[in-house]
Amino acid sequence: RTALNDMPELTPDPFLVENALADSDEAQRIHEILHTLNEPYKEVFTLRVFCELSFGQIGKLFGKTDNWACVT
């Protein structure tokens, strides 16, 4: 068992903190844009990016081809 005093002190890397904030701002902007999209574009994007479905899986959900999902 390690004593708390023996633990190395963690200092935040300013570069990593800056990147995390930039990513957070970027994610917020993506969500704002996504909110304005019409269907089926919004759902296809969500399924692809957030649910990590393949174009084939998305096409099948919509009763379309994987090419349709890719283009959409």
C-alpha positions as a Markdown table, in Angstrom:
| # | Residue | x | y | z |
|---|---|---|---|---|
| 1 | Arg | 0.0 | 0.0 | 0.0 |
| 2 | Thr | 1.4 | 3.4 | -0.9 |
| 3 | Ala | 1.1 | 6.3 | 1.5 |
| 4 | Leu | -0.6 | 9.4 | 0.2 |
| 5 | Asn | 2.6 | 11.4 | 0.8 |
| 6 | Asp | 4.6 | 9.0 | -1.5 |
| 7 | Met | 2.3 | 9.8 | -4.5 |
| 8 | Pro | 3.9 | 11.9 | -7.2 |
| 9 | Glu | 2.4 | 15.4 | -7.4 |
| 10 | Leu | 0.5 | 15.9 | -10.6 |
| 11 | Thr | 0.9 | 19.2 | -12.3 |
| 12 | Pro | -1.4 | 20.0 | -15.2 |
| 13 | Asp | 0.3 | 20.4 | -18.5 |
| 14 | Pro | -0.8 | 23.8 | -19.9 |
| 15 | Phe | -0.7 | 22.4 | -23.5 |
| 16 | Leu | -3.1 | 19.6 | -22.6 |
| 17 | Val | -5.4 | 21.9 | -20.6 |
| 18 | Glu | -5.5 | 24.3 | -23.6 |
| 19 | Asn | -6.3 | 21.4 | -26.0 |
| 20 | Ala | -9.0 | 20.1 | -23.7 |
| 21 | Leu | -10.6 | 23.5 | -23.7 |
| 22 | Ala | -10.3 | 23.9 | -27.4 |
| 23 | Asp | -11.9 | 20.4 | -27.8 |
| 24 | Ser | -14.7 | 21.4 | -25.5 |
| 25 | Asp | -15.4 | 24.5 | -27.5 |
| 26 | Glu | -15.2 | 22.6 | -30.7 |
| 27 | Ala | -17.6 | 19.9 | -29.3 |
| 28 | Gln | -20.1 | 22.6 | -28.2 |
| 29 | Arg | -20.0 | 24.2 | -31.7 |
| 30 | Ile | -20.6 | 20.7 | -33.3 |
| 31 | His | -23.6 | 20.2 | -31.1 |
| 32 | Glu | -24.9 | 23.6 | -32.0 |
| 33 | Ile | -24.6 | 22.8 | -35.7 |
| 34 | Leu | -26.0 | 19.4 | -35.3 |
| 35 | His | -29.1 | 20.8 | -33.5 |
| 36 | Thr | -29.9 | 22.9 | -36.7 |
| 37 | Leu | -29.6 | 20.0 | -39.1 |
| 38 | Asn | -32.7 | 18.5 | -40.7 |
| 39 | Glu | -33.5 | 14.8 | -40.7 |
| 40 | Pro | -32.2 | 12.4 | -41.8 |
| 41 | Tyr | -28.8 | 14.2 | -41.8 |
| 42 | Lys | -28.9 | 14.7 | -38.0 |
| 43 | Glu | -29.7 | 11.1 | -37.2 |
| 44 | Val | -27.2 | 9.7 | -39.7 |
| 45 | Phe | -24.5 | 11.9 | -38.3 |
| 46 | Thr | -25.4 | 11.0 | -34.7 |
| 47 | Leu | -25.5 | 7.3 | -35.5 |
| 48 | Arg | -22.2 | 7.4 | -37.3 |
| 49 | Val | -20.2 | 9.7 | -34.9 |
| 50 | Phe | -21.7 | 9.1 | -31.5 |
| 51 | Cys | -23.0 | 5.5 | -31.8 |
| 52 | Glu | -20.1 | 4.5 | -34.1 |
| 53 | Leu | -22.3 | 2.5 | -36.5 |
| 54 | Ser | -21.0 | 1.6 | -39.9 |
| 55 | Phe | -22.6 | 3.0 | -43.0 |
| 56 | Gly | -23.9 | -0.4 | -43.7 |
| 57 | Gln | -25.7 | -0.6 | -40.3 |
| 58 | Ile | -27.1 | 2.9 | -40.8 |
| 59 | Gly | -28.3 | 2.2 | -44.3 |
| 60 | Lys | -30.0 | -1.0 | -43.0 |
| 61 | Leu | -31.8 | 1.0 | -40.2 |
| 62 | Phe | -33.2 | 3.4 | -42.9 |
| 63 | Gly | -34.0 | 0.7 | -45.4 |
| 64 | Lys | -31.3 | 2.2 | -47.7 |
| 65 | Thr | -27.9 | 1.2 | -49.0 |
| 66 | Asp | -24.6 | 1.8 | -47.2 |
| 67 | Asn | -23.8 | 4.2 | -50.1 |
| 68 | Trp | -26.9 | 6.3 | -49.2 |
| 69 | Ala | -25.8 | 6.5 | -45.6 |
| 70 | Cys | -22.3 | 7.5 | -46.6 |
| 71 | Val | -23.5 | 10.2 | -49.0 |
| 72 | Thr | -26.1 | 11.5 | -46.5 |
